Amino acid sequence: MIDDRIMPEEMETPSGKSAASENFPVASLLIAPALRPHVARFYDFARAIDDIADNPDLPATEKIERLDIFAAAVAGKTRDAALDVAIRMHESLIETSVPVKHCHDLVSAFKQDAVKGRYENWAELIDYCNRSASPVGRYLLDLHKEDRKYYPLSDALCNSLQVINHMQDCGDDYKEVDRVYLPGDWLQAKGARVEDLSGSELTPALRAVLDHCVAGCEALNEKARGLPLALKSKRLAAESGVIITIAHKLTMHLSRRDPLAERVVLGKPALLICTILGAGKAMMGIR
């Protein structure tokens, strides 16, 4: 049951973010119509628990308490009305025979967000991404009944998107929730100061750190390029091709643009081009 200190109507803490703000298409038309509602439920669950972890007005202990309750609900251990998003996700998992582990991995990552604001190195950051991002791709593979031996290719793509997002939001993450996802050893090696993330533009030292992150994402993008060709589902292959193209394009932009000075995103024309190119290459079997 829900702790008496948490009123049911207050379980979720919506941030106002939606699928439209993501770097990747959510439940797009490339996904089979029968599966789109399940993808939407997974996104809604992930959005709800991410918003809890990112809420600056909640103490860490309460964030973790709420996230544990969501974890219980998505596993079918409670059916309180305030947990509708998690309950619907549980029902979806039962219907599709997808394991609950992907949802619990997300909860694990967001519980970490509640208490951890710094990452010592790239390996530690990727460990976080393996629970905050990789579960999304793994969920989609399992939903489409794809071979799990392709998890590593999917992980590479999802982790790249996560680090890209960290670079896009590096200023806001620091100023709003005191989180820095840039590897600490790279910051130290380049003489970069965390406090400079509150500035209006990157310092040369921060630029050098971001260049390291860009290189890491480029390596992940390259590994992910084999994913569309490996998949049985042509629709999911096309979706993967689009996302890989978006990741590559965003990485290129972040190598040239300043995320402290401007919001580095792709406009609708660029997204359309990525969709045409990515889906086209996937459908033609071009790596």
Salt bridges, closest charged atoms under 4 A:
ASP3 OD1 - ARG5 NE 3.09
GLU22 OE2 - ARG47 NH1 3.13
ASP50 OD2 - ARG47 NH2 2.92
ASP51 OD1 - ARG47 NE 3.12
ASP54 OD1 - ARG179 NH1 2.74
GLU62 OE2 - ARG66 NH2 2.54
GLU65 OE2 - ARG5 NH2 3.21
ASP68 OD1 - LYS111 NZ 2.83
ASP84 OD2 - ARG88 NE 2.90
GLU91 OE1 - ARG41 NH1 3.98
GLU91 OE2 - ARG79 NH2 3.07
GLU95 OE2 - HIS38 NE2 3.55
ASP105 OD2 - LYS101 NZ 3.10
ASP113 OD1 - ARG179 NE 3.89
GLU124 OE1 - LYS116 NZ 3.22
ASP127 OD2 - ARG131 NH2 2.99
ASP142 OD2 - HIS102 NE2 2.71
ASP142 OD1 - ARG148 NE 3.07
ASP155 OD2 - ARG138 NH2 2.55
ASP169 OD1 - ARG263 NH1 2.40
ASP178 OD1 - ARG118 NH2 2.85
ASP196 OD1 - ARG193 NH2 3.02
ASP211 OD1 - ARG207 NH2 3.08
GLU222 OE1 - ARG225 NH1 3.14
GLU222 OE2 - ARG287 NH1 3.17
GLU262 OE1 - ARG257 NH2 2.96
